[in-house]
Amino acid sequence: MDDQKRNILVVDDSMTIRRLLKGELTKRGYEVISAENGADGLKTAVESKPDIIISDINMPQMDGWEFCWRVRKNQDIRYIPFIFLTDRDEISDRVRGLEIGAEDYITKPFQIQDLVDRMETVIHRRKTTEKLPKLESSLMGQLTQFNLPDLLQNINMLSKSGALEIKRDTIAKIFVQKGEVINATVGDSIQGRKAFYRVLTWKDGFFEFKEFVPKADKAFAENTIKLILNGLKQADEMTKLKDTIPDASARLQINFDDNFFKFPFNDEARKFLDLVQEHQTFSKVLDASPMEDLKVIKAVALLISHNILRVKPPERG
């Protein structure tokens, strides 16, 4: 460690964890300040400009996800290294933590020396390179090199207005106003929340950000931080269901047997089956339904499990 003492900000709602880290890190020559939630942590970070932030995720008032995002959005503290220290050990949580701007993710229980080593690695790496690239007036590239949450985070931090356009087999647009996502479209017919959550699952495609004042209607009540976190959560759920649903090109066929007539359908389920009968192909059902993709996928998985729907291979030719 450098001769100059490093200033560490510990943010955790557990007094035990705060005291433990302060005691152990102080013995190793660090100066430690602490806060009990993300809101207090953000205020403390702005005031003290620590060398690194170590934060829990599950906290009252402002959780660790939002705290990390707000650190990355604040011009004065955006480059402070950030490590999550949490008892959440799902792979999806690790991925989400890195996607919203944390440099590392450590699960409890942990070894103090491992934490120290990883802190020093992160601080050194941050000093030699900036994690987030500067956003030019026209940013373009491939999602395989730069994922969508990172792009939206950059746009959000710099309060840009315009549209992020993503091209695959169809064209999607995410409209932003002063950094906040206000609407999204996929193709000509899908828009709003359904469109945004779908695009958030895309891992490839050519993107380009174009600056202008968008005229799109505001479709979302929540801010970009909450919107992306909700979308990533939905993407996680869809990934877990992928083995229970058919391929996009598969055909869905209603099975009108005795079980069908005994099934307790409500009005929403009947309308959904009408949609299936009209469009048949799974991808077309996804597009035509007014429901978000996750809800459609759950409905299809449920109906297949009860033998109400059968999966047929795609038609040839």
VOGU-3710 file (C-alpha; in Angstrom, 3 decimals, decimal comma):
1> mddqkrnilv> 0,000/0,000/0,000  1,140/3,586/-0,629  2,619/5,541/2,284  -0,434/7,791/2,308  -3,379/6,215/4,141  -6,285/5,205/1,974  -9,709/6,513/2,947  -12,339/3,722/2,815  -16,094/4,330/2,881  -18,041/1,343/4,257
11> vddsmtirrl> -21,809/1,388/3,646  -23,822/-1,320/5,394  -26,973/-1,333/7,528  -25,346/-3,852/9,884  -23,516/-2,128/12,727  -21,620/-5,393/13,315  -20,204/-5,377/9,764  -19,332/-1,686/9,981  -17,478/-2,171/13,285  -15,742/-5,318/12,028
21> lkgeltkrgy> -14,467/-3,655/8,875  -13,425/-0,483/10,669  -11,460/-2,435/13,243  -9,725/-4,779/10,811  -8,983/-2,176/8,141  -7,748/0,377/10,691  -5,267/-2,204/11,990  -3,946/-2,488/8,440  -3,344/1,245/8,139  -6,548/2,413/6,437
31> evisaengad> -8,799/5,268/7,506  -12,441/4,151/7,593  -15,649/6,154/7,518  -19,076/4,536/7,379  -22,754/4,997/6,590  -25,762/2,795/7,281  -27,622/3,098/3,936  -27,155/4,256/0,370  -28,651/7,699/0,930  -26,223/8,501/3,751
41> glktaveskp> -23,429/6,791/1,820  -23,983/9,012/-1,210  -23,873/12,155/0,924  -20,732/10,952/2,695  -19,035/10,026/-0,581  -19,645/13,501/-2,006  -18,317/15,164/1,141  -15,269/12,964/1,791  -14,240/11,711/-1,712  -12,984/8,321/-0,432
51> diiisdinmp> -10,387/6,246/-2,271  -12,823/3,335/-2,510  -16,401/2,452/-1,537  -17,422/-0,914/-0,058  -21,187/-1,386/0,044  -23,856/-3,910/0,938  -26,867/-4,346/-1,387  -29,902/-4,881/0,863  -30,281/-1,622/2,795  -33,187/0,669/3,753
61> qmdgwefcwr> -33,926/4,071/2,129  -31,569/3,465/-0,813  -30,250/-0,010/-1,631  -26,788/-0,774/-2,959  -27,893/-1,035/-6,610  -29,239/2,511/-6,661  -26,355/3,806/-4,522  -23,787/2,464/-7,001  -25,713/3,892/-9,940  -25,938/7,337/-8,333
71> vrknqdiryi> -22,219/7,301/-7,567  -21,520/6,589/-11,235  -23,877/9,393/-12,315  -22,331/12,059/-10,055  -19,551/13,896/-11,905  -17,604/14,560/-8,693  -17,392/10,928/-7,511  -18,114/8,793/-10,575  -14,550/7,430/-10,806  -14,301/6,250/-7,181
81> pfifltdrde> -13,784/2,455/-7,194  -16,813/0,532/-5,901  -16,995/-2,989/-4,439  -20,150/-4,813/-3,397  -19,761/-6,841/-0,180  -22,971/-8,826/0,278  -24,567/-12,130/1,223  -26,325/-12,301/-2,169  -24,419/-14,968/-4,097  -26,573/-15,480/-7,203
91> isdrvrglei> -24,611/-15,298/-10,454  -27,248/-12,918/-11,805  -26,576/-10,535/-8,891  -22,858/-10,597/-9,640  -23,509/-9,795/-13,287  -25,932/-7,017/-12,376  -23,440/-5,470/-9,958  -20,759/-5,289/-12,626  -23,213/-4,049/-15,242  -24,236/-1,036/-13,191
101> gaedyitkpf> -20,652/0,016/-12,552  -19,080/-1,885/-9,632  -15,497/-3,086/-10,106  -15,805/-6,163/-7,895  -18,360/-8,278/-6,035  -17,469/-10,159/-2,847  -19,851/-12,450/-0,980  -20,141/-12,931/2,767  -18,600/-14,672/4,660  -15,261/-13,311/3,500
111> qiqdlvdrme> -11,604/-13,181/4,513  -10,326/-9,716/5,437  -7,046/-10,248/3,579  -8,941/-11,252/0,428  -10,965/-8,034/0,694  -7,787/-5,971/1,171  -6,055/-7,600/-1,803  -9,035/-7,019/-4,066  -9,420/-3,429/-2,829  -5,821/-2,664/-3,742
121> tvihrrktte> -6,198/-4,345/-7,149  -9,300/-2,306/-7,920  -7,725/0,985/-6,768  -4,629/0,353/-8,880  -6,712/-0,566/-11,932  -8,871/2,544/-11,549  -5,779/4,738/-11,369  -4,396/3,383/-14,641  -7,571/3,410/-16,705  -11,079/4,857/-16,714
131> klpklesslm> -13,730/2,169/-16,690  -16,349/4,118/-18,640  -15,508/5,610/-22,034  -16,441/9,149/-22,904  -19,655/9,472/-24,866  -19,196/11,407/-28,080  -22,005/13,246/-29,834  -22,458/10,204/-32,063  -21,597/6,899/-30,374  -21,803/3,672/-32,356
141> gqltqfnlpd> -20,612/0,096/-32,131  -21,626/-3,484/-31,376  -23,443/-4,649/-28,248  -21,025/-7,584/-28,114  -18,311/-5,080/-27,144  -20,349/-2,676/-25,019  -23,554/-3,824/-23,337  -26,776/-1,869/-23,152  -26,812/-1,089/-19,397  -23,350/0,502/-19,767
151> llqninmlsk> -24,512/2,575/-22,730  -27,581/3,825/-20,898  -25,490/4,555/-17,822  -23,158/6,768/-19,851  -26,066/8,576/-21,472  -27,731/9,003/-18,092  -24,600/10,348/-16,392  -24,031/12,941/-19,093  -27,728/13,948/-19,243  -27,906/13,427/-23,001
161> sgaleikrdt> -31,119/13,709/-25,037  -31,860/11,733/-28,187  -32,346/8,116/-29,226  -30,219/5,003/-28,907  -30,961/2,970/-32,043  -30,167/-0,757/-32,129  -30,312/-2,737/-35,375  -30,720/-6,510/-35,601  -33,370/-8,312/-37,651  -35,547/-5,401/-36,550
171> iakifvqkge> -34,831/-1,857/-35,351  -35,292/-0,777/-31,739  -35,087/2,752/-30,373  -34,692/3,922/-26,780  -35,606/7,582/-26,337  -33,910/9,608/-23,607  -34,469/13,110/-22,321  -31,732/14,685/-20,216  -30,366/11,223/-19,525  -33,653/9,627/-18,455
181> vinatvgdsi> -35,289/6,909/-20,563  -38,779/8,110/-21,544  -39,923/5,523/-24,103  -38,805/2,659/-26,326  -39,939/0,960/-29,531  -39,196/-2,317/-31,281  -40,225/-2,326/-34,910  -43,419/-0,477/-35,763  -45,814/-2,014/-33,251  -44,098/-2,673/-29,905
191> qgrkafyrvl> -43,441/0,224/-27,565  -43,132/1,311/-23,954  -42,198/-1,108/-21,187  -42,601/-4,225/-23,325  -40,170/-2,833/-25,907  -37,602/-1,617/-23,358  -37,496/-4,878/-21,407  -37,123/-6,867/-24,625  -34,222/-4,785/-25,903  -32,500/-5,098/-22,535
201> twkdgffefk> -32,149/-8,861/-23,213  -30,322/-8,289/-26,518  -26,653/-9,263/-26,397  -25,778/-8,399/-29,995  -26,669/-5,806/-32,597  -25,288/-2,572/-34,027  -26,071/0,534/-31,967  -25,842/4,245/-32,618  -26,758/7,148/-30,362  -28,148/10,237/-32,059
211> efvpkadkaf> -28,573/13,506/-30,182  -31,780/15,491/-30,619  -34,810/16,567/-28,596  -37,162/13,554/-28,681  -40,894/14,044/-29,200  -41,808/10,609/-27,833  -44,379/10,431/-25,041  -43,094/9,645/-21,545  -44,025/6,007/-20,918  -42,289/5,338/-17,592
221> aentikliln> -43,001/6,604/-14,093  -39,733/5,303/-12,602  -36,294/6,726/-13,307  -33,694/5,042/-15,499  -31,996/3,394/-12,519  -35,134/1,558/-11,385  -36,180/0,822/-14,954  -32,933/-0,923/-15,824  -32,771/-2,861/-12,565  -36,347/-4,090/-13,078
231> glkqademtk> -35,470/-5,035/-16,648  -32,373/-6,960/-15,595  -34,450/-8,811/-13,004  -36,951/-9,798/-15,716  -34,099/-10,911/-17,975  -32,811/-13,136/-15,146  -36,243/-14,734/-14,771  -36,523/-15,342/-18,522  -33,120/-17,020/-18,527  -34,275/-19,402/-15,798
241> lkdtipdasa> -37,372/-20,284/-17,873  -35,552/-20,837/-21,171  -35,594/-24,650/-20,846  -39,389/-24,695/-20,378  -40,366/-22,690/-23,459  -40,175/-23,446/-27,198  -37,927/-21,849/-29,801  -39,158/-18,565/-31,267  -39,970/-20,257/-34,609  -41,975/-23,104/-33,051
251> rlqinfddnf> -45,734/-23,307/-33,580  -48,159/-23,453/-30,663  -51,245/-25,599/-31,010  -54,170/-25,719/-28,593  -54,949/-29,220/-27,365  -58,753/-29,487/-27,192  -59,005/-32,596/-25,027  -60,915/-33,318/-21,819  -58,225/-31,536/-19,789  -58,804/-28,355/-21,781
261> fkfpfndear> -62,483/-28,171/-20,852  -61,712/-28,781/-17,168  -59,030/-26,082/-16,954  -60,120/-22,982/-14,934  -59,591/-20,286/-17,582  -60,270/-16,653/-16,719  -61,075/-13,967/-19,296  -57,425/-12,993/-19,693  -56,415/-16,601/-20,355  -59,175/-17,035/-22,938
271> kfldlvqehq> -58,055/-13,899/-24,773  -54,501/-15,199/-24,735  -55,570/-18,520/-26,258  -57,458/-16,625/-28,962  -54,190/-14,835/-29,692  -52,335/-18,146/-29,876  -54,898/-19,599/-32,237  -54,663/-16,542/-34,479  -50,870/-16,201/-34,639  -49,641/-19,742/-33,781
281> tfskvldasp> -45,887/-19,085/-34,096  -44,369/-18,373/-30,686  -42,463/-15,272/-31,841  -45,620/-13,837/-33,399  -47,565/-14,494/-30,201  -44,864/-12,637/-28,233  -45,125/-9,653/-30,566  -48,926/-9,577/-30,783  -49,654/-9,881/-27,066  -50,038/-6,595/-25,157
291> medlkvikav> -48,385/-8,292/-22,164  -44,682/-7,953/-21,431  -42,552/-10,815/-22,755  -41,933/-12,339/-19,318  -45,653/-12,669/-18,658  -46,217/-14,231/-22,085  -43,379/-16,688/-21,500  -44,764/-17,653/-18,089  -48,234/-18,148/-19,585  -46,916/-20,353/-22,393
301> allishnilr> -44,788/-22,400/-19,966  -47,798/-22,926/-17,689  -50,128/-23,976/-20,523  -47,543/-26,361/-21,952  -47,025/-27,946/-18,515  -50,803/-28,566/-18,295  -50,892/-29,954/-21,833  -53,201/-27,137/-22,936  -50,637/-26,131/-25,545  -48,577/-28,402/-27,731
311> vkpperg> -45,368/-27,392/-29,434  -45,075/-28,155/-33,136  -41,927/-27,744/-35,264  -41,856/-24,731/-37,580  -43,486/-25,157/-40,972  -41,058/-25,864/-43,811  -40,801/-23,566/-46,788
//
